[in-house]
Amino acid sequence: MDFVDMLVIGSGPAGRRAAVQSAKLGKSVLVVDKGRRLGGVSVHTGTIPSKTLRETVLNLSGWRERGFYGRGYRVKQDIQASDLVTRLHKTLDHEVEVLQHQFMRNTVQSMFATARFVGPHEVELTTEAGEVSHIGFKHALIAVGTRPHRPDNVPFDKTRVFDSDEFLELQKLPRTLTVIGGGVIGVEYATIFSALDVPVTLIESRDSILDFIDREICDDFIHQMRERGMNIRLGSAVKDIAVDDIGVTVSLADGRRVKSDVLLYAAGRTGNVASLNLEAVGIEVDARGRLRVDPKTFQTSNPHIYAAGDVIGFPSLASTSMEQGRVAACHAFGITLPPAPETFPYGIYAVPEISTVGMSEEQVRAEGIAYECGIARFRETSRGHIMGVAAGFLKLIFDVNTRRLLGAHIVGEGATELIHIGQAVINLKGTVDFFVENTFNYPTLAEAYKVAGLDAWNRMGQA
């Protein structure tokens, strides 16, 4: 039986980073993935596909230019599902090629098989062809990701009713679309298809969407969705879903009905742990197949077995998953790391984008911190005028006493790129005076940081 220092189960962001980090420490590494190509959920059904789809839609629809040319403007008049898929496949091929080269360059071995724990330091590997082998390991990282939650009462058929993985296989664009689930995935797909001028209804059983986002940002986002014709149904659970030859009818608990050509069910995800036989190593999971870990080391209840990425739950971001994998690998081989920064950016690739870092206004209030906010609306910047941006804004939150930046929140064009300025200032303990005293390129959207800083400074005064 072969033996490796680090066995990585899953080749998504957490798995690949842990594998490369382990290899750079001179350890023998094997990455096992049950798919047919490297990359995991992130590359094939999650992060990369949805963001590629978004970029394709914005380019072909001419969405970014409508501020100048009107809502009827389009780059390509007759957009087909095949137009979206072409770019998607090119992007995925490139991502896989880059990952394969990265593994080869770092002497990381990989294998396509299903892994099953049979002992504390041993797994059984079964290939698609049925070949079985056993591998021993010193340390293991579980980075198997998640799959869409599929309740029994939802009639998935890949024709009218889809989960978020299947949705990428659409044969033609729907005439109308209903999305169930006001989380990140549901909101992203709902707004992407709305940008294609598909009439969309978004259903969420709770009274709000994106609960972890600053409320002012979320309220503006909802306003933008409704302004362009999206229907948003909040506060009522789904009672029944009926499919016929015409389409899909969703009946809500409050008596309302929503009819559409196609339905996307995107309410929750479940860990891909069913085949791992975790009982053999004494690891338990919750009702959604998620593993509990030490938040600093990412060790499971079995200390030589780690877990990282979506399978351990929030925040379920590719960016944080990569860092979790790296930290786990370093801890496994005795490398001491400095404490992780208190904050990390969160990006939602909807239309428009949302990105946030640090504390929301609600969190600041809950902690009783005296604060002041600064606002900069993109339409008030020169770059915003040049780009035809009619909506979106940057919100900065400062501690009145220390003057430190506590949170940065953006809704609008380029939000996920702009947020890193706020991230750097927060983690470096910068104050409102940084934005007032420093020069920003002009004209840029980043200049909004200076505008928002001055807006807050005018009310806070000099130190």
N, C-alpha and C positions, 0 to 999 in steps of 0.2 A: 504494500500500500504506500503510495506517495504521500509526502508530508510537506506542508507549506507553513511559513510563519504567519501569514495573513490570508484568510479566506474571505473573499468579499462576495456576498450574494446580492446580485443586482448591479447593473452598470449605468444607472442614472447619475445625476450630479453628485450625490453623497458617495456612491460606490466608486465612481471613477477617481474622485479626489482622494479618497482613502487609499485606493490602490496605488496611485502615483506617489503619494506621500510615503507610503510604506516602502515602495521600491527605491525611492530616493534615500531612504535610510539604510539601504543595503539589504533589505529583507526579501525573501521569496514570496511572491504574491500570485494567487489564482483568483480571477474574477469569473463567477458562474452566473449566467443569465439564461432564463428559460425561453427567451425570444429567439428569433432567427438572425437578428442583427444587434450590435451593441448600441447602447444609448438609453435604454429603459423607457419608462413612461414619458419622461421629459422630452426626449427627442422624437418619439414616434406617435404619441397621442396627446401630449400635454403642452408643455411650455412652448417648444419650438413650433409645432404645427399651428397652434392658435395665434401666436404672434405673427407667423408668416401669413396666415389667412388674413389677419387684420391689416398688415401692410399691403397685401395685394388688393384688398377691398378699397383701402384709402387711395391707392394709386389709380386703379381702374375706374373708380366711381368719380374721381375728381373732388372728393370730399374736402380736402384742404384748400381748394380754390373757390369753394362756393361762397366764401365771404365776399369775394369780388364779383363773381359771375352769376350768382343767384343759385337758388336751390335746385333748379332744373339742369344745372351744368353737369356734364359727364364727359370723361375722357373716352370711354368705350360705351357706346349706346346699348349694345346687347351683350351683357355679361352672362356667361354660362358657368356652370359648376366646373367644367373642364378648364376654364381660365384660372380658376382658383387652385385646382389640383396640380397643374403644370409647374407652377412656381413652388408649391409645397414639396413635390417630389425632388426637385433640384436642390432645395435647401436641406432636406433630410439626407440625401446622398452625400452632400458636402459635410454635414455634421458627423455622420458615421465615419467618413474617410478621415476626418481630423482626429476623431477618437481612436481609431485603429492605429494611426501613425503615432499618436501620443503613447499608447500602450507599447507599441513596438520599440519606440525610442527609449522607454524606461524599463524594458524587459519585463513587462507585466504579461503573464500568461492569461488567456481567456478560453472559456469553454461554454458551449450552448447546451444546457441541460437543466433539469429540475433538481434542486437540492433538497435533501431530507436528512435532518439530524438523526443519527442512530446511536450517538453517545456524546459525552461531554467534549470530546476532541475529534469527532469523526462525523463525516456526512456521506450519504449515499447519493450518487449522481446518476440520473437516468436521462439519456438523450432521447430525442424525438424518435429515433429508430429503435428504441428499446434497449440500447446497450447500457449496462449497469457497471459502475465502478465506485470505489471508495477512496476518500481523501482524508488524511489526518491534518489537523491544524493546531497551531498554538493559540492564535486569536482568530475571531471571526467578526465580521461586521454584517449585520442584516440591513440591507438597503433596498428592499423589494418594492417600495412605493405603494401606491394604492390603485384601486380600480373604482369605477362609478358604482354607487349604491343603487341596487336594482330591487325595489320592493316587489313582492309577489302580485300586488294588485295593480301594477302598472303594465299594460299590454305591449311590451317592447316587441317590435316586429321588423325594424330596420327599413320599413317602408313609410309608415306614418309616425311611429313613435320610436325615438332614438335616445340612447344615453350619449354622454359627451364624447366617448371614444368612437362610437358608431357614426356620430354626426359628421365626422371628417370624410365619410364614404358616401355622402349625398350624391345621387346621380344627376339631380337637377335642382335648381334653386326653388325653394317653396314660394308659393304665391302669398301665403300668410304663415306666420310662425307664432306659436305659443311656447314660452320658456317657463318651466316650473323650477324655482330656486333662485333666490336673490343673493346668493353668495358670489364669490369672485368669478367662477366659471360661468354661471348663468348670466351674470351681468355682462361679461365680456362678449359672449356669443350673441346675446340679445342686441347689444348696441352695434356690433359688427354687421349683423344682418340688417339692422335698421339703416345703417349707412349705405346699404345697397338698395334702399327704398322699399324693402320688404316690410309690410305692416306687421309689427311685433307687439305681443302682449306678454308682459312679465308678471308672473304670479309668485307671491311670497306669503307664507302663512303668518309670519311675524308682522308687526306693525311698521317695521323699517327694514332696509337692506343695508348690508355692509356695516354692521353694528360697531366694528372696531375703528371706523374712520371718524374723524372729527365731524360733528353734526352739521356745521356750517358748510363744510366742503360737500358732504353728502346731499344736503338740501339743494345746493346749487346744481349738483350733478343730476338729481332727479328732475329739477326744473328744466335743465337742458334736454333731457330725454323726452319729457312731456311736450316741450315746445316744438319738437320735430315730429310729433304725432304718435309716439309710443304710448301704449296703454299700460298702466302699472296698477296691479290689483294687490293691495296689501291687507293683512289682518284677517284673512279667511283661508282655512285649510281646504285642500282638495278633497272632495267627497267621492268623486267617480270620474273615470276616464273611459269614454266610449269611442270606438273606432268603427267607421263604415267606409263605403266606397267613395264617399265625398270628402271625408276628412276626419278630424278628431274633435270631440266635444268634451270639454272639461267642466264638470259641475262642481261649484264651490259650496262650502257649508252654509254660506249666507244666502244661497238661492241663485246667485248669478251663474251664467253659463258663458264659456268662452269657446268659440269655434274657430278652427284654423285648418290649413292644409297639412301642416306638420307640427309635431310636438317634440321639444327637447326636454328631457327630464334630467335636471342637473342639481339635485338636492342631496348633497353629501357624497362622501367617498368611503371606501372600506379597504383596510390593509390587505395586501396580497400574501397572507401568511398561512393559508389553508394547507398548503402542501409541505410546509417546513417541519411538521412534527415537533413543535416546540415543547411538547410535554416531555420529550426525551432529554431536554436540557433544563427543565424546570422553569420555563419562561411562560408567563401568562399574558393574555391580551384582553382588551376591553371589548365591549359589544360591537365596536366598529373595526376590530382587528388591529388596533393600535397598541404599540409596546410602550411600557413605562421605562424611562431611563433616568439616570442621574444627569441633571441639566448641565453640569460642568464637564463631565467626562464622557457622557453618552454610554456608560455601561448599563447593561440590563441587570436583572436580579442575579444573573450568572456573570460574575465579574470579568471573565475573559471573553465574553461575547457582547459585542456592542451593537447599537442600532442607531440609525440616522436617517434623515430625510422625511418624506411625507408619512412614512409608517409610524413615526413617533408623534404625529399630530402637528398642531400649530407651531410655527407659522406656515409650514408647507410651502416654502419658496425654494426655487432652484438655488438662489444665491446663498441662503442660510444653510441649505442642505449640503452644499459644497464645503462650507466652513465646518459644519458638524462632522463630516467625514474626515477632514484633515485633523481636527482636534482629537477625534477618536483614535486615529492611527498614531498620532504623536503620544497620546496617553498610553496606548498599548505597549509602546516600545520605550517608555520612560523618558520622553522628551518633555521638559517643563515649558509650558507656554505662559505668556503674560495673561492677566485677566482679559476676557473678551470685552469690547466696548459695550456700554450700557444700551446703546441704540443701534438699530439697523434700519435701512429704508425698506418700505413696503410699496410695491408697484402693482397697480391694477391696469392692465392693458385694454381698457374699454375704449369707447369713442364717446367723449373725450377721455384721455388718460387721467388717472388719479395716482398720486404718490405722496407718501407721508413718512415722517421720521420724528421720533421723540414723542412728547406728551401732547394729547389732544386738549382742547379747552375744557372738556368735561373732566378729564383726569386732573388737570391743574386745579379746577374748582374743588374737586373731591378732596384734594390734599390741603386745601386751605391756603394755597400760595397766592400772594398778591401779584397780579400779573397785568400786562397790557399787550394788546395785539396791534400789529401793523398789517395793512392790506395793500396789495398792488394788483390792479386789474390789468390783464394783458392788453385789453383794447386801449388802455391809456398810455401804453409804451409805443415808441416809434417803430420798433420791430414788429409789434402787434399790428400796427397799421399797414406796414409793408406786406405782412403775411395775410392780411385780411382776417385776422382773428377777432371775432366779435364777442367771445365769451371766455371764461376761465380767469382764475386769479391765484395769487400766492398769499398765504396767511402765515405770519410769524408770531410766535408767542414768547414773550420775555418776562422774566422775573423782575418785578419792580425794584426789589431791594438789591439783588446781586447784579441786575442788568443782563444776566446770562440768557442766551437763547435756549428755550425749553422745547420748542416744537416747530417744525416747518411742515406745511400742508399745501398741496397744490392740486388743482383740478384744471385741466386744459392741455393744450398742445405742448409736447415736450416735457411733461411733468416728471416722467421717470428718469430723464437725463438731468433736469434742473435740480432734483432733490439732493444730489450729492454735495452741493455747496452747503445746504443746511446741515447735512449729516456731518461734514467736516467741522463746521463751526460749533455744533453741539458737542461733539466728542473731544474737541480741543478747548472746550469751556469758554468759547468766545461770547462776546456781549453785543448789544445793540450798536455800540460805538464802532465795531468792526465794519458794519455795513455803511455807516455814515462817513467814516474816514477813508475808506478805500475806493479805488476807481474800478469801475466795471466797463467792459467793452461796450461801445455804443455804435449802432443800435443792436441790442440783443434782448432776448427774453430774460436772460440772467440779470439784466439791469433791474428787473422787478425786485430783486433782493434789496437794492439800494432804496428804491421807492418805498417798499414796505418798511425797511429799517427807519427811514426818515419819518414815515407816518407814525410809527410807534414812538420815536425819539421826540417828536413834537409834543406828545402828551406826557412823556416821562421826564423830559428836560435833561440838562447836563448832570453828570455825576457829581 
